[in-house]
């Protein structure tokens, strides 16, 4: 229903621009975190295959590299949490709506709002 009422560009914009200064800084952190290695990279790749298998393959429009990069970047960004398999479903849904850097930003905001 939301897809019918709210155009895509406004849905993404509403999520991503609530704090424009933090958006820029987290996108910079995203780029830096994707360059680093993570102890969870092998598990993230395995989760990717399981995640795609559990969802309807025709609905998945995300790039596999974006999924891997967002999950890896978050595991580097928040070393205390590292990697949690449940987060793969949230990141997958975000990537269906927006590119990797924005999904990373929104995911961080969501994780911070929970804690």
Secondary structure, DSSP 8 states (H G I E B T S, - for coil): -HHHHS-HHHHHHHHH-TTHHHHHHHHHHHHHHHHS--TTHHHHHHHHHHHHHHS-GGG--S-HHHHHHHHHHHHHH-TTT---TTHHHHHHHHHTTS-HHHHHHHHHHHHHHH-
